[in-house]
């Protein structure tokens, strides 16, 4: 809707002018005002859905990054969990040898 000055003059924004141009184009192509209204509603809905989708994509990217960090953390822990037999106490080494022979 156009802004009105204190003197009552209408002031149109560029968005208002673009909307009026679209309405004019659609009516010239044969759309009635109800059809124009529906087109404008659908355009607004598309813009809203695109914003939502953008947010979901950002959330997904953040979640993927978190999963990648967690996987990397697990992979880094493997090396610390490995204990070479030669590092074990001799008694434990003997018991292991007995078990696997």
Contact map, one row per residue, 1 for C-alpha under 8 A:
11100000000100010000000000000000000000000000000000000000000000000000000000000000000000000000000000000
11110000011110010000000000000000000000000000000000000000000000000000000000000000000000000000000000000
11111000011100000000000000000000000000000000000000000000000000000000000000000000000000000000000000000
01111111111000000000000000000000000000000000000000000000000000000000000000000000000000000000000000000
00111111111000000000000000000000000000000000000000000000000000000000000000000000000000000000000000000
00011111100000000000000000000000000000000000000000000000000000000000000000000000000000000000000000000
00011111100000000000000000000000000000000000000000000000000000000000000000000000000000000000000000000
00011111110000000000000000000000000000000000000000000000000000000000000000000000000000000000000000000
00011111111000000000000000000000000000000000000000000000000000000000000000000000000000000000000000000
01111001111100000000000000000000000000000000000000000000000000000000000000000000000000000000000000000
01111000111110000000000000000000000000000000000000000000000000000000000000000000000000000000000000000
11100000011111111000000000000000000000000000000000000000000000000000000000000000000000000000000000000
01000000001111111000000000000000000000000000000000000000000000000000000000000000000000000000000000000
00000000000111111100000000000000000000000000000000000000000000000000000000000000000000000000000000000
00000000000111111110000000000000000000000000000000000000000000000000000000000000000000000000000000000
11000000000111111111000000000000000000000000000000000000000000000000000000000000000000000000000000000
00000000000111111111100000000000000000000000000000000000000000000000000000000000000000000000000000000
00000000000001111111110000000000000000000000000000000000000000000000000000000000000000000000000000000
00000000000000111111111000000000000000000000000000000000000000000000000000000000000000000000000000000
00000000000000011111111100000000000000000000000000000000000000000000000000000000000000000000000000000
00000000000000001111111110000000000000000000000000000000000000000000000000000000000000000000000000000
00000000000000000111111111000000000000000000000000000000000000000000000000000000000000000000000000000
00000000000000000011111111100000000100000000000000000000000000000000000000000000000000000000000000000
00000000000000000001111111110000000000000000000000000000000000000000000000000000000000000000000000000
00000000000000000000111111111000000000000000000000000000000000000000000000000000000000000000000000000
00000000000000000000011111111110000100000000000000000000000000000000000000000000000000000000000000000
00000000000000000000001111111111100100000000000000000000000000000000000000000000000000000000000000000
00000000000000000000000111111110000000000000000000000000000000000000000000000000000000000000000000000
00000000000000000000000011111110000000000000000000000000000000000000000000000000000000000000000000000
00000000000000000000000001111111000000000000000000000000000000000000000000000000000000000000000000000
00000000000000000000000001111111111100000000000000000000000000000000000000000000000000000000000000000
00000000000000000000000000100111111100000000000000000000000000000000000000000000000000000000000000000
00000000000000000000000000100011111110000000000000000000000000000000000000000000000000000000000000000
00000000000000000000000000000011111111000000000000000000000000000000000000000000000000000000000000000
00000000000000000000000000000011111111100000000000000000000000000000000000000000000000000000000000000
00000000000000000000001001100011111111110000000000000000000000000000000000000000000000000000000000000
00000000000000000000000000000000111111111000000000000000000000000000000000000000000000000000000000000
00000000000000000000000000000000011111111100000000000000000000000000000000000000000000000000000000000
00000000000000000000000000000000001111111110000000000000000000000000000000000000000000000000000000000
00000000000000000000000000000000000111111111000000000000000000000000000000000000000000000000000000000
00000000000000000000000000000000000011111111100000000000000000000000000000000000000000000000000000000
00000000000000000000000000000000000001111111110000000000000000000000000000000000000000000000000000000
00000000000000000000000000000000000000111111111000000000000000000000000000000000000000000000000000000
00000000000000000000000000000000000000011111111100000000000000000000000000000000000000000000000000000
00000000000000000000000000000000000000001111111110000000000000000000000000000000000000000000000000000
00000000000000000000000000000000000000000111111111000000000000000000000000000000000000000000000000000
00000000000000000000000000000000000000000011111111100000000000000000000000000000000000000000000000000
00000000000000000000000000000000000000000001111111110000000000000000000000000000000000000000000000000
00000000000000000000000000000000000000000000111111111000000000000000000000000000000000000000000000000
00000000000000000000000000000000000000000000011111111100000000000000000000000000000000000000000000000
00000000000000000000000000000000000000000000001111111110000000000000000000000000000000000000000000000
00000000000000000000000000000000000000000000000111111111000000000000000000000000000000000000000000000
00000000000000000000000000000000000000000000000011111111100000000000000000000000000000000000000000000
00000000000000000000000000000000000000000000000001111111110000000000000000000000000000000000000000000
00000000000000000000000000000000000000000000000000111111111000000000000000000000000000000000000000000
00000000000000000000000000000000000000000000000000011111111100000000000000000000000000000000000000000
00000000000000000000000000000000000000000000000000001111111110000000000000000000000000000000000000000
00000000000000000000000000000000000000000000000000000111111111000000000000000000000000000000000000000
00000000000000000000000000000000000000000000000000000011111111100000000000000000000000000000000000000
00000000000000000000000000000000000000000000000000000001111111110000000000000000000000000000000000000
00000000000000000000000000000000000000000000000000000000111111111000000000000000000000000000000000000
00000000000000000000000000000000000000000000000000000000011111111100000000000000000000000000000000000
00000000000000000000000000000000000000000000000000000000001111111110000000000000000000000000000000000
00000000000000000000000000000000000000000000000000000000000111111111000000000000000000000000000000000
00000000000000000000000000000000000000000000000000000000000011111111100000000000000000000000000000000
00000000000000000000000000000000000000000000000000000000000001111111110000000000000000000000000000000
00000000000000000000000000000000000000000000000000000000000000111111111000000000000000000000000000000
00000000000000000000000000000000000000000000000000000000000000011111111100000000000000000000000000000
00000000000000000000000000000000000000000000000000000000000000001111111110000000000000000000000000000
00000000000000000000000000000000000000000000000000000000000000000111111111000000000000000000000000000
00000000000000000000000000000000000000000000000000000000000000000011111111100000000000000000000000000
00000000000000000000000000000000000000000000000000000000000000000001111111110000000000000000000000000
00000000000000000000000000000000000000000000000000000000000000000000111111111000000000000000000000000
00000000000000000000000000000000000000000000000000000000000000000000011111111100000000000000000000000
00000000000000000000000000000000000000000000000000000000000000000000001111111110000000000000000000000
00000000000000000000000000000000000000000000000000000000000000000000000111111111000000000000000000000
00000000000000000000000000000000000000000000000000000000000000000000000011111111100000000000000000000
00000000000000000000000000000000000000000000000000000000000000000000000001111111110000000000000000000
00000000000000000000000000000000000000000000000000000000000000000000000000111111110000000000000000000
00000000000000000000000000000000000000000000000000000000000000000000000000011111111000000000000000000
00000000000000000000000000000000000000000000000000000000000000000000000000001111111000000000000000000
00000000000000000000000000000000000000000000000000000000000000000000000000000111111100000000000000000
00000000000000000000000000000000000000000000000000000000000000000000000000000001111110110000000000000
00000000000000000000000000000000000000000000000000000000000000000000000000000000011111110000000000000
00000000000000000000000000000000000000000000000000000000000000000000000000000000001111110000100000000
00000000000000000000000000000000000000000000000000000000000000000000000000000000000111110000100000000
00000000000000000000000000000000000000000000000000000000000000000000000000000000001111111000000000000
00000000000000000000000000000000000000000000000000000000000000000000000000000000001111111101100000000
00000000000000000000000000000000000000000000000000000000000000000000000000000000000000111111100000000
00000000000000000000000000000000000000000000000000000000000000000000000000000000000000011111110000000
00000000000000000000000000000000000000000000000000000000000000000000000000000000000000001111111000000
00000000000000000000000000000000000000000000000000000000000000000000000000000000000000011111111100000
00000000000000000000000000000000000000000000000000000000000000000000000000000000000011011111111110000
00000000000000000000000000000000000000000000000000000000000000000000000000000000000000000111111111000
00000000000000000000000000000000000000000000000000000000000000000000000000000000000000000011111111100
00000000000000000000000000000000000000000000000000000000000000000000000000000000000000000001111111110
00000000000000000000000000000000000000000000000000000000000000000000000000000000000000000000111111111
00000000000000000000000000000000000000000000000000000000000000000000000000000000000000000000011111111
00000000000000000000000000000000000000000000000000000000000000000000000000000000000000000000001111111
00000000000000000000000000000000000000000000000000000000000000000000000000000000000000000000000111111
00000000000000000000000000000000000000000000000000000000000000000000000000000000000000000000000011111
